[in-house]
Amino acid sequence: MPPKPLPGFRDFYPEQLAERAHIFDTWRRIVRRYAFQEYDGPPLEPLDLYTQKSGDEIVTQLYNFVDKGDRAVALRPEMTPTFARMVGARAQTLRKPVRWFSMPQLFRYERTQKGRLREHFQLNVDIVGESDVLADAELLSVAVEIMRAFGLTAHDVRARVSDRRLLNALLAHLAIEESRWTDVYAVLDKLERQPRELSEEKLIAAGLSVEVCSVILGFVGLDFETLRAQYGDSVLVAPEIARFAEYLSHAEALGIAEWIRFDLTIVRGLAYYTGIVFELFDATGEFRAICGGGRYDNLLASLGGTDLPALGFGLGDVVLGELLRARKLMPVMVASVDFWLAQSPDAPRYPAAMLEAATALRSSGASVEYGLRAQRMEKQFEAARKAGARHVVLVDVASDGRTTYRVRLSGHDEQHFDRMEALVQWASSTTEIAT
Ligand code: HAM
């Protein structure tokens, strides 16, 4: 048996690489429309970059080792700490707000399952230096516009949005001690996936009364207007409600309102988020999260850099690819070559004229292939067909040394050229050539 890749790692054959290229091209095209600039960082980082700030879950999933210089290192499991470090190092000189994106390959030792592998590519889009909620709305609109560019609609994908500040204000209003908030977060995060009784048990164990417990469990499906009606008079909650309402009105003006579902159970696993957080899911709930992100205003300062507000999201290629294939929105790669050069069986082996024509056509921008060994005519035509060649050029060298180039067109038509320059000129004028 030939060796296999490691579990959770992928080989990209040309068909899969074409899908990946489609995903990457679409990501780049859309984020550039929003005036984000591309950056990258090292795939291997000091281990403590993650152990300090990413939160327990990601730390248990690290690919880490000690290198030959005795440094504790890890393959990057996410881009945000690298991004925060890079921006922090130049915080004084960078134009604000910083609008950067990257498409790193990330590594997490996860339990491999549908939608979760041990490596994935993740579009990261981040903004630094702006605390206004307009930045939060702008960020979500990038993620939504990317979905649209793939042909997905508000019927296919939902952006589930919450706000950690609003949630904290609610917990404070309910007189839950701050030391208990992380326990409540953990329960909220799993509310949909674990039995209600278990959630209840955990909340009681965290010291919540039965009444408060049922309020928290009632956060499932609570829409923003109901929340506003219930807590709009609370001095603690009202300012957070007002800010979130402003966010929603910006989202409306940006044309993404119909994608948004207010959802207090969206907490986000990573430890550093401080404000509005969101995740994109397919509407049927069949797949894992497509994308996740939010505001992380304290991360730059806590990594020892300048205190700057920040927000961003990560959008992986794995779930997105699964969803696009399921909805028949992934283009199928068709192999194609502009010209296949065939040599006449009577010609001397590998006539220089054929190789010169190949070189000239390639210089003009056409893709060109020919058999790398002498073959019968039928074999050459068969190979041209399999390669998806648009045109076959038969290169004939007569006994007096004169060369002719016969291009097979559709049907039985042929076009003859007796000079290579004429062939190349004609080739350049055919519109199919992808230059
Ligand atoms: P995350 O929620 O851990 O966030 O990952 C974001 C997205 O990456 C997920 O929604 C999912 O599509 C994809 N993803 C994550 N892990 C895997 C995996 N093992 N296999 C396949 N896909 C995966 C972050 O990583 C944050 N650093 C995002 C961010 C950027 N926040 C602010 N800026």
Boltz pocket constraint, residues with backbone or C-beta under 6 A from the ligand:
constraints:
  - pocket:
      binder: B
      contacts: [[A, 77], [A, 78], [A, 79], [A, 80], [A, 108], [A, 110], [A, 115], [A, 116], [A, 117], [A, 118], [A, 119], [A, 120], [A, 121], [A, 122], [A, 124], [A, 125], [A, 126], [A, 270], [A, 280], [A, 289], [A, 290], [A, 291], [A, 292], [A, 293], [A, 294], [A, 311], [A, 312], [A, 313], [A, 314], [A, 315], [A, 316], [A, 317], [A, 318], [A, 319]]
      max_distance: 6.0
